[in-house]
């Protein structure tokens, strides 16, 4: 692997914006994370194609990130390249009841624009942080609705192949999963919405946002739900029943609002968060015999919780 050679080639090619040793704490909602060897913001499809070609030729590991809303990055950073989708991937347009949007679009903007046009189907996503691409990757949703429900198609960039369009019906939507990141880089999607009375949409959005504010620690840095809900139960319920609300490791704390959230109370490290995740996982396993599976993605050299 030649990180230095990859960086030189990327800069020479004029691909997007290239930064070395970029602190990932700037790019995660946890506000935690050491430096990525290379950070590349790709503004166009050509930028993305060239960046991935160079990285693959130099043998440099890479991954894409949106707003880092479910990401925990090692304190030592990431020995590879982080790809961010820039300008061209942050655009969206509305045609009738269909919304065509780049994967870099902030999900809140798409939700707000749909509401302004009297289009229903995205109310569940109000208050959900991150980008459309991130939401598609993990099939973001609520108890009753998921983004997969309104996805007509997704376009991927497959290194060495090019663009590939997948109908929504061909995607393996599941609980907090879609399988899309394993197939390529999500670059665009078409969402199929429906017309509805704006006041009805507003009421649904307000109900969803009120529930989030009541049940989630929205005012503190976190990465959303730490663990996936086991079948037939709630990770938050199990963690709370185990008496772990308010438990701490350094600057990381199990939220006293929702036990399936870890919040950064100030100065938390990735190691603090990981140790607290292990505490939660082991305590629930010991008391209830249930193995919790992390929903937060780990980036770096540490072992998965």
LONUTI-252878 format. One record per residue (C-alpha): chain; x, y negated, z negated; residue number from 1. Coordinates in steps of 0.5 Angstrom, whole numbers, m for minus. Example, Ala and Ser with C-alpha at 12.3 -4.5 7.8 and 13.67 -1.06 7.14 Angstrom:
! LONUTI-252878
  ch     c1     c2     c3    i
   A     25      9    m16    1
   A     27      2    m14    2
This chain:
! LONUTI-252878
  ch     c1     c2     c3    i
   A      0      0      0    1
   A      3     m7      2    2
   A     m1    m12     m2    3
   A      4    m18      0    4
   A      4    m16      8    5
   A     m4    m16      8    6
   A     m4    m23      5    7
   A      1    m25     10    8
   A     m3    m22     15    9
   A    m10    m25     13   10
   A     m7    m32     12   11
   A     m4    m32     19   12
   A    m10    m29     22   13
   A    m14    m35     20   14
   A    m19    m30     16   15
   A    m24    m34     12   16
   A    m21    m37      5   17
   A    m15    m32      2   18
   A    m13    m33     m5   19
   A     m8    m29     m9   20
   A     m8    m27    m16   21
   A    m16    m30    m16   22
   A    m18    m29    m24   23
   A    m25    m25    m23   24
   A    m28    m28    m29   25
   A    m30    m34    m24   26
   A    m34    m29    m20   27
   A    m38    m25    m26   28
   A    m43    m27    m30   29
   A    m40    m24    m36   30
   A    m34    m29    m35   31
   A    m29    m23    m36   32
   A    m24    m20    m31   33
   A    m17    m21    m30   34
   A    m14    m23    m23   35
   A    m15    m19    m16   36
   A     m9    m19    m12   37
   A    m13    m22     m6   38
   A    m19    m25     m6   39
   A    m22    m26      1   40
   A    m28    m31      3   41
   A    m31    m28     10   42
   A    m35    m34     13   43
   A    m37    m30     20   44
   A    m38    m23     22   45
   A    m31    m24     26   46
   A    m28    m26     19   47
   A    m30    m19     16   48
   A    m28    m15     22   49
   A    m21    m17     22   50
   A    m20    m17     14   51
   A    m23    m10     14   52
   A    m18     m8     19   53
   A    m12    m11     16   54
   A    m13     m9      9   55
   A    m14     m2     12   56
   A     m8     m2     16   57
   A     m4     m4     10   58
   A     m7      1      6   59
   A    m10     m4      1   60
   A    m16     m2     m3   61
   A    m22     m7     m2   62
   A    m29     m8     m5   63
   A    m35    m13     m4   64
   A    m38    m17     m9   65
   A    m44    m22     m9   66
   A    m45    m26    m16   67
   A    m42    m21    m20   68
   A    m48    m20    m24   69
   A    m47    m13    m26   70
   A    m40    m12    m26   71
   A    m34    m11    m31   72
   A    m27    m13    m29   73
   A    m21    m10    m32   74
   A    m17    m15    m36   75
   A    m11    m13    m32   76
   A    m15    m14    m26   77
   A    m16    m11    m19   78
   A    m10     m8    m15   79
   A    m14     m9     m9   80
   A    m18    m14     m5   81
   A    m24    m17     m6   82
   A    m29    m19     m1   83
   A    m34    m25     m1   84
   A    m39    m26      4   85
   A    m39    m33      6   86
   A    m43    m38     10   87
   A    m46    m34     16   88
   A    m48    m29     11   89
   A    m52    m34      6   90
   A    m57    m36     12   91
   A    m64    m34     12   92
   A    m70    m36     17   93
   A    m77    m34     16   94
   A    m81    m31     22   95
   A    m89    m30     20   96
   A    m89    m26     14   97
   A    m82    m23     16   98
   A    m75    m26     12   99
   A    m69    m25     16  100
   A    m63    m26     11  101
   A    m56    m25     10  102
   A    m53    m21      4  103
   A    m50    m27      1  104
   A    m56    m31      0  105
   A    m58    m32     m7  106
   A    m64    m28     m9  107
   A    m67    m34    m12  108
   A    m67    m38     m6  109
   A    m70    m33     m2  110
   A    m76    m32     m8  111
   A    m77    m39     m8  112
   A    m77    m40      0  113
   A    m82    m34      0  114
   A    m87    m38     m5  115
   A    m87    m44     m2  116
   A    m89    m41      5  117
   A    m95    m37      1  118
   A    m91    m30      2  119
   A    m92    m25     m3  120
   A    m88    m19     m5  121
   A    m82    m22     m8  122
   A    m85    m24    m15  123
   A    m81    m19    m19  124
   A    m75    m22    m17  125
   A    m76    m28    m20  126
   A    m70    m30    m25  127
   A    m66    m24    m22  128
   A    m59    m26    m22  129
   A    m54    m25    m16  130
   A    m55    m24     m8  131
   A    m59    m20     m3  132
   A    m54    m16     m2  133
   A    m53    m14     m9  134
   A    m60    m13    m10  135
   A    m61     m8     m4  136
   A    m55     m4     m6  137
   A    m58     m2    m13  138
   A    m65     m3    m11  139
   A    m67     m8    m16  140
   A    m73     m9    m19  141
   A    m78     m9    m24  142
   A    m82     m3    m28  143
   A    m87     m4    m22  144
   A    m84     m6    m16  145
   A    m77     m6    m12  146
   A    m74     m9     m7  147
   A    m74     m3     m3  148
   A    m81     m3     m2  149
   A    m81    m10      2  150
   A    m75     m8      6  151
   A    m76     m7     13  152
   A    m69     m6     16  153
   A    m62     m7     13  154
   A    m56     m8     18  155
   A    m49     m5     15  156
   A    m42     m7     18  157
   A    m39      0     18  158
   A    m31     m1     19  159
   A    m28      2     25  160
   A    m36      3     28  161
   A    m39     m4     28  162
   A    m46     m6     26  163
   A    m51     m1     24  164
   A    m58     m2     23  165
   A    m62      2     19  166
   A    m70      2     18  167
   A    m72      1     11  168
   A    m76      8     11  169
   A    m69     12     13  170
   A    m66      9      7  171
   A    m65     13      0  172
   A    m68      8     m4  173
   A    m68     11    m12  174
   A    m68      8    m19  175
   A    m62      3    m19  176
   A    m59      6    m12  177
   A    m60      6     m5  178
   A    m54      9     m2  179
   A    m52      4      2  180
   A    m45      2     m1  181
   A    m43      9      1  182
   A    m45      7      9  183
   A    m42      1     10  184
   A    m42     m7      8  185
   A    m49    m10      7  186
   A    m49    m16     12  187
   A    m57    m17     13  188
   A    m64    m15     12  189
   A    m71    m16     14  190
   A    m76    m17      9  191
   A    m83    m15     10  192
   A    m88    m20      6  193
   A    m95    m21      6  194
   A    m99    m28      6  195
   A   m103    m29     m1  196
   A   m106    m35     m4  197
   A   m100    m39     m7  198
   A   m103    m40    m14  199
   A   m104    m32    m14  200
   A    m96    m32    m13  201
   A    m95    m37    m18  202
   A    m98    m34    m23  203
   A    m95    m27    m22  204
   A    m88    m31    m22  205
   A    m89    m34    m28  206
   A    m91    m28    m31  207
   A    m85    m24    m29  208
   A    m81    m30    m31  209
   A    m84    m31    m38  210
   A    m83    m23    m39  211
   A    m76    m24    m37  212
   A    m75    m30    m42  213
   A    m78    m26    m48  214
   A    m74    m19    m47  215
   A    m67    m21    m44  216
   A    m62    m26    m47  217
   A    m62    m30    m41  218
   A    m58    m36    m44  219
   A    m51    m32    m45  220
   A    m46    m29    m41  221
   A    m48    m21    m39  222
   A    m48    m16    m34  223
   A    m55    m15    m34  224
   A    m58     m8    m36  225
   A    m52     m4    m39  226
   A    m54      3    m38  227
   A    m60      6    m33  228
   A    m66      9    m37  229
   A    m66     16    m38  230
   A    m72     20    m35  231
   A    m78     19    m39  232
   A    m75     14    m44  233
   A    m72      7    m45  234
   A    m64      6    m46  235
   A    m66      0    m50  236
   A    m71      4    m54  237
   A    m66      9    m56  238
   A    m60      4    m57  239
   A    m64      0    m62  240
   A    m67      6    m65  241
   A    m60      8    m66  242
   A    m59      2    m70  243
   A    m54     m2    m65  244
   A    m57     m8    m64  245
   A    m52    m14    m66  246
   A    m46     m9    m66  247
   A    m40    m12    m64  248
   A    m33    m11    m61  249
   A    m29    m17    m61  250
   A    m33    m22    m57  251
   A    m38    m17    m54  252
   A    m44    m16    m58  253
   A    m50    m12    m57  254
   A    m56    m17    m56  255
   A    m61    m18    m61  256
   A    m66    m19    m56  257
   A    m65    m13    m52  258
   A    m61     m7    m54  259
   A    m59     m5    m47  260
   A    m55    m12    m46  261
   A    m48    m13    m48  262
   A    m47    m21    m49  263
   A    m40    m25    m49  264
   A    m41    m29    m55  265
   A    m34    m32    m53  266
   A    m28    m30    m51  267
   A    m30    m23    m50  268
   A    m25    m18    m46  269
   A    m27    m12    m42  270
   A    m24     m8    m47  271
   A    m29    m10    m52  272
   A    m34     m9    m47  273
   A    m32     m2    m46  274
   A    m31      0    m53  275
   A    m38     m3    m55  276
   A    m41      1    m49  277
   A    m37      8    m51  278
   A    m40      6    m58  279
   A    m47      6    m55  280
   A    m46     12    m51  281
   A    m43     16    m56  282
   A    m48     14    m62  283
   A    m54     16    m57  284
   A    m51     22    m55  285
   A    m50     24    m62  286
   A    m57     22    m65  287
   A    m61     24    m59  288
   A    m57     29    m55  289
   A    m58     24    m49  290
   A    m53     22    m44  291
   A    m53     15    m42  292
   A    m51     13    m35  293
   A    m48      6    m34  294
   A    m51      1    m29  295
   A    m46     m4    m30  296
   A    m40     m3    m25  297
   A    m33     m2    m27  298
   A    m28     m5    m23  299
   A    m20     m4    m24  300
   A    m16      2    m27  301
   A    m20      3    m34  302
   A    m24     10    m34  303
   A    m32     10    m33  304
   A    m36     10    m40  305
